Each structure stands twice: as structure tokens, then as C-alpha cells.
Amino acid sequence: MLTRDFFNDVSEKNQVKKALYKLIHKKDSISKVELLHRFHVPNTTMTRMVAELVKRKLIRECGVAESNGGRPSVLYEVVPDAGYLVGVEIARTHVGIMLFDLSFKPVGADQFMITNKHTPELTIKLIIEGIEHLLTQYRVDPLLGIGIGAVGPIDRKNGVIINPSAFPAKGWLNIPIVSMLKGHFDVPVVLNNGANTAALAEYHANQSLQGESLLYCISGYGIRCGFIKEGQLFYNTQGAASTFEHITIQADGRPCLCGNKGCLSSYVTFGALFDRMKEKGISASLDQLLNRKDPAVKEIILESARYYGIGIANMINALHPDTVLLHGKLIYHDRKYYEEVVRVARNHTCMKEISIKKGSFGEKATCLGAAIFVFDQFFNE
């Protein structure tokens, strides 16, 4: 319980120690000399704080730094198995559950598909069982927190999934998922949009992105985007990362479920692609889409890629990110689709030096970012 007590202690005295721990965590390994340089505290104070973190088994010695002529300084790193975090992804098609140690390394994972039978009650029951199974299987001690990345719109403050669109089962209206999980696990539970947590995963893992702004785009049955500027997640008031899919890309264009016309969603989502396939008398299935052998299917996909590129260009022109990361089955599965999206986006934005590439974590991104999100909450008091 020493680890859990440390993370949950919000006293002013402990805040300095938590800041010290967070810096060691961020740097992977760091010497006491550099810690003194960063914190500007007396050597005796730093020695005492480091010794306390070592005694709590939160950090440990991991070698020595390169010598500059004097006695080499000892390096410290966090102890990965001092505690664990759970990241949960709730998407339109599946639920992913992943267990991470404190270095954010995956320890174990579980997943199940969502069908029209997966009401909120059944889905949350399976999530709880999945978490409990991982905790038992890997003998977790202690669990520090659970982060959830879900399809929006959501109410982050109250931990509620409001009314996600295109879920196969009915009943997903104002679901207090955070309080429901807290009823089973005596740890902090936090909720965010899945696109935001995925963006957070990429941002934290890639040192080259530090200090930059990042736009993370997920495409599939819907379009969801997360945006990070100067290390901070951008939140809209409704907690809906899917609002980006209603960017207008063609005035008086195809009708959208939102009631407007010409929305990006009506040209890029799987549903839009299936509608186009049906118009041409082609079997409208995900397998047919991903394994495109019919020339007509190829043209439908490339047409969609061009519209998606225009939509991304509009986002770039409005948000001015330094980097855009793309995620989705077609992005990873179809090279020509991905290349066409990037080509069109570049041709329609004024930011010619922008980096546009695939996400590096694939399907793990949302769960990993959810775990990082709950970890960060311990240091935001």
C-alpha cells in the first residue's frame, strides 16, 4: 500500500516528491546531479528525498553516468512493477482492456467484440470481469488506477458516456461508467475520448513531439480526432471527438445523419463507403472493402481518400498542428488509400512542411493513452 499511499497523497509536502518522481519517470534514467540542477534544493534535501523514494521501492539505482573527471554520479530509474495501471478502450466495434506497469509497458490484454446484445450493463460487466482476470492472472499489487478511452460524446467531469452514435446495442444513454467501475475497484477511474487518449499515447512515447502540437485522426465507422497543443489536450465543451467528422467538405453534398449535407462523415466512414458500394450493386462488407479486388471498389476507396485528405487539410488549416497522425483499418491496410489521403491533404493546406504519417501504436494506442491519462491525474492536483 506504500505505493498507492504515495500517489494518492495530495499534501503540499508530498507534491515535491511526486514532482521528483515524475521527472525521473519522464527521463527514463537521471543522475542526482541533474536532479539537483532541475530542482534547486540543497544537496541534503535531495539526498533525503531520493533515499525515501528508494526505500518505498518507487525508484532504484540503475548504473552510473559518464564521468567528467570526478566521481561518476549514480543514475536512478522508476521501478516498473511498483504499481500497475489499466487502460480500457470502448469503441463502436470492440472493447479492449490492457494492463500496464509504471513504465507503460504492456503486461497483459483482453478484448471482446461488441454486438447488438452488448447493452451497457453487459458490456460493463464484461469489462469488470476482464480487469479482474488480468489482475488475478498477473498477481497485480497494487492497482493504481483505471483510464477509459471511449467513443463520445462524454461528460468527463462526471464520468458519463452520454449518447454515442452507431453502437450496435440500444441503451447507451447517460451511462455513469466511472462510478460503476469505482463500485468494484477502489482506485481512481477517469474517462476521456478515445481519440484524445490515443493522441496522448503517441505524444508521450515520441520525444520528437515534445513541445509540438499533434492532431490524431481515427477513421472507420466514424471519424474521431484528438488534438494536443503545448503538451495539453484540447477539449471541446461537449466532450465529442467526433465533431470533426461534421466538417463540411461539399456544400449541399450528400445528406448526413446529423441533418446537414456535405459532412466529411458522409464521404469517408465505412457506412458511407458501404452506401456507395450498394449503389453499384457490390456486396457491402468490411471484408470486401479491405480486400478490394473489384475495380469499382478500388475507385470508391480512392474517392473516399480524396475527400478525407480535403477534410484533414481543413483541420490543419484551422488548428496548425506540427504533426498529423492517421489511424484506421484502411490507413494501415491499404497503402494506396493512405498515400492518397496524404497527397490530397498536402495539396490543400498552406502548411507545406507539416509531418503527416501513420500512428505508431496501432490498436494499442487508445488503451495506452488511457493508462497514461489516469497516471497523469496523480500529478495534476
DAMO-V711290 format. One record per pair of residues at least 4 apart in sequence whose C-alpha atoms are under 8 Angstrom apart, sorted by the first residue. I is the first residue (numbers start at 1). J is the second residue. D is the distance in whole Angstrom. If there is no record, write none. Layout:
[[I/J/D] [I/J/D]]
This chain:
[[1/5/6] [1/142/7] [2/6/6] [2/56/7] [3/7/6] [3/56/7] [3/58/7] [3/82/7] [3/83/7] [3/142/7] [4/8/6] [4/83/8] [4/142/7] [4/144/6] [5/9/6] [6/14/8] [6/18/8] [7/18/7] [7/144/8] [7/378/6] [8/378/7] [9/14/7] [10/14/7] [10/15/6] [10/381/7] [11/15/6] [12/16/7] [13/17/7] [14/18/6] [15/19/6] [15/379/8] [16/20/6] [17/21/6] [17/49/7] [18/22/6] [18/379/7] [19/23/6] [19/379/7] [20/24/6] [20/35/8] [21/25/6] [21/53/8] [21/59/8] [21/78/8] [22/26/6] [22/379/8] [23/27/6] [24/28/6] [24/29/6] [24/30/6] [24/76/7] [24/77/6] [24/78/7] [25/29/8] [25/77/7] [25/78/6] [25/103/8] [28/77/6] [28/78/7] [29/62/8] [29/75/6] [29/76/5] [29/77/5] [29/78/8] [30/34/7] [30/35/7] [30/75/5] [30/76/5] [30/77/7] [31/35/6] [31/64/8] [31/65/7] [31/73/6] [31/74/6] [31/75/4] [31/76/6] [32/36/6] [32/46/8] [32/73/7] [32/74/7] [32/75/7] [32/76/8] [33/37/6] [33/73/7] [34/38/6] [35/39/6] [35/46/8] [36/40/6] [36/41/6] [36/42/8] [36/43/7] [36/46/7] [41/45/6] [41/46/7] [42/46/6] [43/47/6] [44/48/6] [45/49/6] [46/50/6] [47/51/6] [48/52/6] [49/53/6] [50/54/6] [51/55/6] [52/56/6] [53/57/6] [53/58/5] [53/59/6] [54/58/6] [54/59/5] [54/60/6] [57/79/7] [57/82/7] [58/78/6] [58/79/5] [58/82/6] [59/76/6] [59/77/5] [59/78/4] [59/79/5] [60/76/5] [60/77/6] [60/78/6] [60/79/6] [61/74/7] [61/75/6] [61/76/5] [61/77/6] [62/74/8] [62/75/5] [62/76/5] [62/77/6] [63/74/6] [63/75/5] [63/76/8] [64/72/6] [64/73/5] [64/74/4] [64/75/5] [65/72/6] [65/73/5] [65/74/6] [65/75/6] [66/72/6] [66/73/8] [67/71/7] [67/72/5] [67/73/7] [68/72/8] [78/102/8] [78/103/7] [79/102/7] [79/103/8] [80/101/5] [80/102/5] [80/103/5] [81/101/6] [81/102/6] [82/101/8] [82/102/7] [82/141/8] [82/142/8] [83/101/6] [83/102/6] [83/140/8] [83/141/6] [83/142/5] [83/143/6] [83/144/6] [84/99/7] [84/100/6] [84/101/5] [84/102/6] [84/140/7] [84/141/7] [84/142/6] [84/143/5] [84/144/6] [84/145/8] [85/99/6] [85/100/5] [85/101/6] [85/102/7] [85/143/6] [85/144/6] [85/145/5] [85/146/6] [85/147/8] [85/371/6] [85/374/8] [85/375/8] [86/97/7] [86/98/6] [86/99/5] [86/100/6] [86/131/8] [86/143/8] [86/145/6] [86/146/5] [86/147/6] [86/367/8] [86/370/8] [86/371/6] [87/97/6] [87/98/5] [87/99/7] [87/100/8] [87/146/6] [87/147/5] [87/148/6] [87/149/8] [87/366/8] [87/367/4] [87/368/6] [87/369/7] [87/370/5] [87/371/4] [88/95/7] [88/96/6] [88/97/5] [88/98/6] [88/146/8] [88/147/6] [88/148/5] [88/149/6] [88/366/8] [88/367/5] [88/370/7] [88/371/8] [89/95/5] [89/96/5] [89/97/6] [89/148/6] [89/149/5] [89/150/6] [89/194/7] [89/366/6] [89/367/5] [89/370/8] [90/94/6] [90/95/5] [90/96/7] [90/148/7] [90/149/6] [90/150/5] [90/151/6] [90/194/8] [91/95/6] [91/150/6] [91/151/6] [91/194/8] [92/114/7] [92/151/7] [92/166/7] [92/167/5] [92/168/8] [92/221/7] [93/113/6] [93/114/5] [93/115/7] [93/167/8] [94/111/7] [94/112/6] [94/113/4] [94/114/5] [95/111/6] [95/112/6] [95/113/6] [95/114/7] [95/127/8] [96/109/7] [96/110/6] [96/111/4] [96/112/7] [96/367/7] [97/109/6] [97/110/5] [97/111/6] [97/127/7] [97/130/7] [97/131/7] [97/367/7] [98/106/7] [98/107/8] [98/108/6] [98/109/4] [98/110/6] [98/367/6] [98/368/8] [99/106/6] [99/107/5] [99/108/5] [99/109/6] [99/134/7] [100/104/5] [100/105/5] [100/106/5] [100/107/5] [100/108/7] [100/368/8] [100/371/7] [101/105/6] [101/106/7] [101/107/7] [104/368/7] [104/371/8] [104/372/7] [107/138/8] [108/134/7] [108/138/8] [109/134/7] [110/130/6] [110/134/8] [114/118/6] [114/123/8] [114/168/7] [115/168/6] [115/169/7] [116/167/8] [116/168/4] [116/169/4] [116/170/7] [117/168/8] [117/169/6] [118/122/6] [118/123/5] [118/168/8] [118/169/6] [119/123/6] [119/169/5] [119/170/6] [119/171/6] [119/172/7] [120/124/6] [120/171/7] [120/172/6] [120/175/7] [121/125/6] [122/126/6] [123/127/6] [124/128/6] [124/177/8] [124/180/8] [124/181/8] [125/129/6] [126/130/6] [127/131/6] [128/132/6] [128/181/7] [128/184/8] [129/133/6] [130/134/6] [131/135/6] [132/136/6] [133/137/6] [134/138/6] [135/139/6] [135/140/5] [135/143/8] [136/140/7] [143/187/7] [144/187/6] [144/188/7] [145/187/5] [145/188/5] [145/189/6] [145/371/8] [145/374/6] [145/375/7] [146/187/7] [146/188/6] [146/189/5] [146/190/7] [146/370/8] [146/371/7] [146/374/6] [147/189/6] [147/190/5] [147/191/6] [147/192/8] [147/367/8] [147/370/4] [147/371/5] [147/372/8] [147/373/6] [147/374/5] [148/189/8] [148/190/6] [148/191/5] [148/192/6] [148/193/8] [148/194/8] [148/367/7] [148/370/5] [148/371/8] [149/191/6] [149/192/5] [149/193/5] [149/194/4] [149/195/7] [149/196/8] [149/197/6] [149/366/6] [149/367/7] [149/369/8] [149/370/6] [150/154/8] [150/161/8] [150/191/7] [150/192/6] [150/193/5] [150/194/5] [151/164/6] [151/193/6] [151/194/6] [151/240/8] [151/241/8] [151/242/8] [152/161/7] [152/162/7] [152/163/7] [152/164/5] [152/193/6] [152/194/8] [152/239/6] [152/240/5] [152/241/6] [152/242/7] [153/161/7] [153/162/6] [153/163/6] [153/164/6] [153/193/8] [153/238/6] [153/239/5] [153/240/4] [153/241/7] [153/242/8] [154/159/7] [154/160/6] [154/161/4] [154/162/5] [154/163/8] [154/192/7] [154/193/7] [154/238/7] [154/239/5] [154/240/6] [155/159/6] [155/160/5] [155/161/6] [155/162/7] [155/238/7] [155/239/6] [156/160/7] [156/190/8] [156/191/6] [156/192/6] [156/239/7] [158/176/8] [158/178/8] [159/176/6] [159/177/6] [159/178/5] [159/179/7] [159/190/7] [159/191/6] [160/174/6] [160/175/5] [160/176/4] [160/177/6] [160/178/7] [160/191/8] [161/172/8] [161/173/7] [161/174/5] [161/175/5] [161/176/7] [161/177/7] [162/172/7] [162/173/5] [162/174/4] [162/175/6] [163/172/6] [163/173/5] [163/174/6] [164/172/7] [164/173/8] [166/221/8] [167/172/8] [176/180/6] [177/181/6] [178/182/6] [178/189/6] [178/190/6] [178/191/7] [179/183/6] [180/184/7] [181/185/6] [181/189/7] [182/186/6] [182/187/7] [182/188/7] [182/189/7] [188/374/8] [189/374/7] [190/373/8] [190/374/6] [191/370/8] [192/196/7] [192/197/7] [192/239/8] [192/370/8] [193/197/6] [193/239/7] [193/240/7] [193/241/6] [194/198/6] [194/366/5] [194/370/8] [195/199/6] [195/216/7] [195/217/7] [195/218/7] [195/224/6] [195/225/5] [195/226/5] [195/241/7] [195/366/7] [196/200/6] [196/216/8] [196/225/7] [196/226/4] [196/227/7] [196/233/7] [196/241/8] [196/366/8] [196/369/8] [197/201/6] [197/226/8] [197/365/7] [197/366/5] [197/367/7] [197/368/7] [197/369/4] [197/370/5] [197/372/8] [197/373/7] [198/202/7] [198/216/7] [198/226/8] [198/365/5] [198/366/4] [198/367/7] [198/368/7] [198/369/5] [198/370/8] [199/203/6] [199/214/7] [199/215/7] [199/216/5] [199/226/6] [199/227/7] [199/228/7] [199/365/8] [199/366/8] [199/369/7] [200/204/6] [200/228/8] [200/233/8] [200/369/5] [200/372/7] [200/373/7] [201/205/6] [201/365/6] [201/366/7] [201/368/6] [201/369/4] [201/370/8] [201/372/7] [202/206/6] [202/359/7] [202/360/7] [202/361/7] [202/365/7] [202/369/8] [203/207/8] [203/209/6] [203/210/7] [203/214/7] [203/231/8] [204/210/8] [206/210/7] [209/213/7] [209/214/8] [209/323/8] [210/230/8] [210/231/7] [211/229/8] [211/230/5] [211/231/6] [212/229/7] [212/230/6] [212/231/7] [212/321/8] [212/322/6] [212/323/8] [213/227/7] [213/228/5] [213/229/4] [213/230/6] [213/231/7] [213/320/8] [213/321/5] [213/322/5] [213/323/7] [214/227/6] [214/228/5] [214/229/7] [214/321/5] [214/322/6] [214/323/5] [214/324/6] [214/325/8] [215/225/7] [215/226/6] [215/227/5] [215/228/7] [215/321/6] [215/323/6] [215/324/5] [215/325/6] [216/225/5] [216/226/5] [216/227/6] [216/324/6] [216/325/5] [216/326/6] [216/327/8] [217/223/7] [217/224/6] [217/225/4] [217/226/7] [217/324/8] [217/325/6] [217/326/5] [217/327/6] [218/222/8] [218/223/6] [218/224/5] [218/225/6] [218/326/6] [218/327/5] [218/328/6] [219/223/5] [219/224/7] [219/268/8] [219/269/7] [219/326/8] [219/327/6] [219/328/5] [219/329/8] [220/268/8] [220/269/5] [220/270/6] [220/328/6] [220/329/7] [220/330/8] [221/269/5] [221/270/5] [221/271/6] [222/242/7] [222/245/7] [222/265/7] [222/269/5] [222/270/7] [223/242/6] [223/244/7] [223/245/5] [223/265/7] [223/269/7] [224/241/5] [224/242/4] [224/243/7] [224/244/6] [224/245/7] [225/241/5] [225/242/7] [225/244/7] [226/233/8] [226/234/7] [226/241/6] [227/233/6] [227/234/5] [228/232/5] [228/233/4] [228/234/6] [229/233/6] [229/234/7] [229/321/8] [235/239/7] [236/240/7] [236/241/8] [242/246/8] [243/247/8] [245/263/7] [245/264/5] [245/265/5] [246/258/8] [246/263/5] [246/264/6] [246/265/6] [247/263/5] [247/264/6] [247/311/7] [248/261/8] [248/262/5] [248/263/4] [248/264/6] [248/311/8] [249/262/6] [249/263/6] [249/264/6] [249/307/7] [249/310/7] [249/311/6] [250/261/8] [250/262/5] [250/263/7] [251/261/7] [251/262/6] [252/261/5] [252/262/6] [253/261/5] [253/262/4] [253/263/8] [254/261/5] [254/262/5] [254/263/7] [254/266/6] [254/267/8] [255/259/7] [255/260/6] [255/261/4] [255/262/6] [255/263/8] [255/266/7] [256/260/6] [256/261/5] [256/262/7] [256/263/6] [256/265/7] [256/266/6] [262/266/7] [263/267/7] [264/268/6] [264/307/7] [264/308/7] [264/311/6] [265/269/5] [265/272/7] [266/271/8] [266/272/5] [267/272/5] [267/273/7] [267/304/6] [267/307/7] [267/308/8] [268/272/6] [268/273/7] [268/304/5] [268/305/7] [268/307/7] [268/308/6] [269/273/6] [270/274/6] [270/286/8] [271/275/6] [272/276/6] [273/277/6] [273/300/7] [273/301/7] [273/304/7] [274/278/6] [274/284/5] [274/285/7] [275/279/6] [275/284/7] [276/280/7] [276/300/7] [277/281/6] [277/282/5] [277/283/7] [277/284/6] [277/297/7] [277/300/7] [278/282/5] [278/283/7] [278/284/6] [280/296/8] [282/297/8] [283/288/7] [284/288/7] [284/289/8] [285/289/6] [286/290/6] [287/291/6] [288/292/6] [288/293/8] [289/297/7] [289/301/8] [290/329/8] [290/330/7] [290/333/7] [290/334/7] [292/297/6] [292/298/6] [293/297/7] [293/298/7] [294/298/7] [295/299/6] [296/300/6] [297/301/6] [298/302/6] [299/303/6] [300/304/6] [301/305/6] [301/337/7] [302/306/6] [302/336/8] [302/337/6] [302/340/7] [303/307/7] [304/308/6] [305/309/6] [305/337/6] [305/338/7] [305/340/6] [305/341/5] [306/310/6] [306/340/6] [306/341/6] [306/344/6] [307/311/6] [307/341/8] [308/312/6] [308/341/6] [308/345/8] [309/313/6] [309/340/7] [309/341/4] [309/342/6] [309/343/7] [309/344/5] [309/345/4] [309/346/8] [310/314/6] [310/344/6] [310/345/6] [310/348/6] [311/315/6] [311/345/8] [312/316/6] [312/345/6] [313/317/6] [313/344/8] [313/345/5] [313/346/7] [313/348/6] [313/349/5] [314/318/6] [314/348/8] [314/349/7] [315/319/6] [315/320/8] [316/320/5] [316/321/6] [316/349/7] [316/351/8] [317/349/6] [317/350/7] [317/351/7] [320/351/8] [321/354/8] [322/354/6] [322/355/7] [323/354/6] [323/355/5] [323/356/6] [324/354/8] [324/355/6] [324/356/5] [324/357/6] [325/356/6] [325/357/5] [325/358/5] [325/359/5] [326/331/7] [326/356/8] [326/357/6] [326/358/5] [326/359/6] [327/331/6] [327/332/7] [327/358/6] [327/359/6] [327/362/7] [328/332/6] [329/333/6] [330/334/5] [330/337/7] [330/338/7] [331/335/7] [331/337/7] [331/338/5] [331/358/7] [332/338/8] [332/358/8] [334/338/6] [335/339/6] [336/340/6] [337/341/6] [338/342/6] [339/343/6] [340/344/6] [341/345/6] [342/346/6] [342/356/7] [342/357/8] [343/347/6] [344/348/6] [345/349/6] [346/351/8] [346/352/6] [361/365/5] [364/368/6] [365/369/6] [366/370/6] [367/371/6] [368/372/6] [369/373/6] [370/374/6] [371/375/6] [372/376/6] [373/377/7] [374/378/7] [375/379/8] [376/380/7] [377/381/7]]
